[in-house]
Amino acid sequence: MTWYKKSSFLWIISILFTLFIAYYQRTTGPTYPVSGKATINGKVIRFRLLTSCTSDKPAEIMVKGNTPGMVGRIRYKKFNTGEDFQEINMRVENNVLKGELPPQPPAGKLAYSVMVSDGKQELQLNEKPVVIRFKGSVPAYVLIPHVILMFLAMLFSTRTGIEAFLKRDKTGSYTSFTLIFLLIGGMFLGPVVQKYAFGAYWTGWPFGRDLTDNKTLVAFVAWIIAYIRLRKDNSNRGWAVAASLILLLVYLIPHSMFGSELDYSTGEIGTGK
């Protein structure tokens, strides 16, 4: 057997590819912090603007690179409301400007901007308001298994797709593992995480348009079909290739888009953007 068809090499490729997809998921989507740097009168400052925070604590916004006399303020309001913007002054701690946004109920959102000034020039760090969503605290004993199992689902999906494409004999068994990981990690623990974070087990089809729920459902159905087709005839490997591609497309969609959002006017949680 040539080296590139050896199982160990194929597993290494699958692991590296899955790590890349996991990194992509981690760094895209509306919950990844807005980070960057700006220059004010020749001084470089760095900022990290949160887009997600738990509801049991204020969201701490930080600007590094503070110079003597530099001050900062945060303008914020409840997202998608007609309220006026409020302002809070930032404080200086260890050469860092810090400000805290007030905690909101689960799925509540705030839109905010950060301004800094050295007395000569004032600069708004973000071109458009940043939206931060608050969520309930998810216990580690639920969140960690969920993350691990979803990682394993992507890993085995990738490995199954390769196995099927090369017409190897472990396609059926790898399909079973992929389906099990998706079932437990996505269809069982996923809703539990959602319940802790936003108070509802399921906000996807047919009850809502939560993209995370819906894309998990699509991937799960695709792997059920692949599993059934392979059980009928082990030569139906094309179904496993198709299911692995569908799951890949699902993971390429940024996480938490069209997620839960609190309607401040009614107090109900719906689906946002």
N, C-alpha and C positions, 0 to 999 in steps of 0.2 A: 504493500500500500504506500502510495506517495505521501510525503510528509504533510502536505496541506489537506489531506483527507483524513488524517489521524484524529481520533476523538478528542485527545488532549488539546490539539491545536484549535479544533473547532470550538471547544469550550472556552479557550483563552480569547478567541475572537468574539464569542458571544458575551463574555464578561466585560471586555473592553467596550464593546458597542453599547451594552446596557448601562455601564457607568457614564458613557457620554450622554445617553438619553436622560439618565437621572440628573446629570448636571444641567442639561438643557431645561428640564422641568423645574429644577431648583431656581434657575436664574431668569425665567420668563414668567409672564403672567402678572396679574394685578397685585399680587401679594409680595412681590420682591421689592426690597427697599430702593428708593431713588437716591443714588449716590453720585457724587461728582465733585468738581472743584471749580472755584471762581477766583478772580483777581480783583481786589479793591485797592486802588492806589498803589499798585505794585506788590501787594501782599497776597500770597496764595492762601486761600482758606478751603477746607474740605468739609463736606456735609454728608449726612446720611439721614434721609427722610423716610420714616417708617410708613409702610402701607398696610400693616397688619399688627394687631396687638390684642392681648387678652383683656376681657372686660373687668377683671379684678384689680387693675392698676392703671395709672395714667400712662400715656405714650410719651416716652422721653425722646425729644428731638435734639440732636447735637450738631454743633458747628465747630470744627477744630481749626487752629491757626489764628486764634484771637490775638489781637494786638492791644496795647494799652489804650483805653478810651473807646474801644469798639463795643457797640451795643447791638442787641438784636431784639426782634419782636416777631410774634407769630400771629397772623390773622387767620381766623377759622370760623366755620359755621357748620351746622348740620347739613349733610349732603342732600341735594334735591329738595330743599325747603326754601321758602321765601324769606327766611330770617336774614337779618343784617349780620355782617361779619363782626366778630368780637376780636379783641386784641389782648395778648398777654406779653409781658416783657420777659426776656430771657435773662438768666443770671450767669455769672462767670464762676467756673470751678476748675481749678488747675489748668488755666489757659484754654478752657473749652466753654463755649456758649451753650447753655442748656435751657430748654423750656419743656413744659409738660402739658400735653393736651388732656382735657378731662376725659375719664373713661366713659364709654357709652354701653348701652345694653347690647347683648349679642346680636350681630348683624347690623348694628348701628354704624353709620359712616360719618366722617367729618371731612370736609374739604379745607385745605389750609395752604398758606404760603409763608415763607420765611424771608424776612428782610433784615439785613445787617447794615450798620453804618459806623464809620470811623470819625464822624463829625464833619467830614468834608464831602463824602460821597455816600449815598445810600444805594444798596444793591438788593434786588429781589433774586434769590437763589434759583427758584424754580420758575420757568416761563409761564406755566399754567398751574392752577391749584392741584396739589397732590391729594388723592383720596385715600384715607385710611379706614379700614374696616376692623371693627372689634368682634371678638368671638369668645365664647365660653371656654374655660380651661378643659382640655382633653387629658384624662389620666394617661400616664406613660404606659401602663399595662394594656391600654387599648391602642394608643397611637403607634408605639414601637412595633408591635406585631403587624399592624396594618401596613406600615411603611415597608417592613421586611418582606411581607408576603406579596405586596405589589411589585417590589423589586424582583422577587423570584418569578413572578408571573411574566414580567418582561424578559427576564433572562431565559426562562424555559420556552417562551414564545419564540424568541430569536433562535434558540438552539433547535427547536422543533422545525421552524421554517427552513433552516439550513439542512437538517436531516431529511426533510421531505424533498427539498430541491435536488439533493444528491441521491434520492431514491434509496435511502438506507433503511435498515430494518427496525430501528427504534422510534420511528415516527409515531406509532400508536401509543407507546408508553409515555413518551415526552408530551404528547397531546393530553393525556390523562393528568399528568402533573400540572401542566399549564392551567387546565380547567379547574383543578382543585384549588390552586393558589388564587385564581381569580374569584372563585366562589367564596372562599373564606375571607380573603383580603379585601376584595372589592364589593361583593354583594352582601356580605355579612358585617365585617368590621367597618367597611366604608360608611354605611348608614349609622352605625353606632357612633363613629367619630362625628358625623354630621349632627346627630342628636345632642351630643355633649357641646358641640361648638355653636349650633344655631337653633336647637330646640325641635328639630324635625328629623325623622329618620330618612325620609325620601322626598326630594323636591324636584325630581326629574319627571319624565313622561310616566303616566298621563296626568300627573298632578301639577307639574310646572315645567320650566325649561332650563333648570340647572344643568349646565353643560357638563360638569364633572359627573353627575349621576347618569346623564344620558349617554355620554361616551363610554362609561363603564358598562352600561347595559348593552350597548351595541357590540362591544368587544366580547362580552360574555356570551351573547347569542351566537356570534360568529364562531366561537370555539365550541359551543354545544353542537352546532351544525357539523363542524369539522370532526368532532368526536363521533357523532352518529354515523357520518359517512364512512369514516375509517373502520368503525365496528362492523359495518356491512361488507366492506371490501377494503382490505389493507392497501390496495393499489390506488385508492382515492387520495393520494398525497397532495394533489393540487388544492384540496380544501384546507389543508393545514397551512400551505404556503399563503393562501388568501387570508386566512384568519390571522396569521402572524403579521401580514402587511396591514391589516385593519387595526390590530393592536398598536403597531408602530405609528400609524396615522393618529390614533387616539392619543398616544403619548406626545406627539408633536404639537397637539393643540395645547396652548398655554393653560396651566392649572388654574382653577378657581374662576375662570371666565363665566359670566352670567351666573354668579353665585348668589347666595342668600343676601337679602338686603332688607333692612327694617324700614317700613313706611312710618315716619314719625307722626303723620297726621292720623293714622288709624291704630298704630301700635302693632300692626300685623307684619309678619315676615314674608316677603315675596321673593322674586328673582330679579336681580339687578343686571348691570352691564359689566 
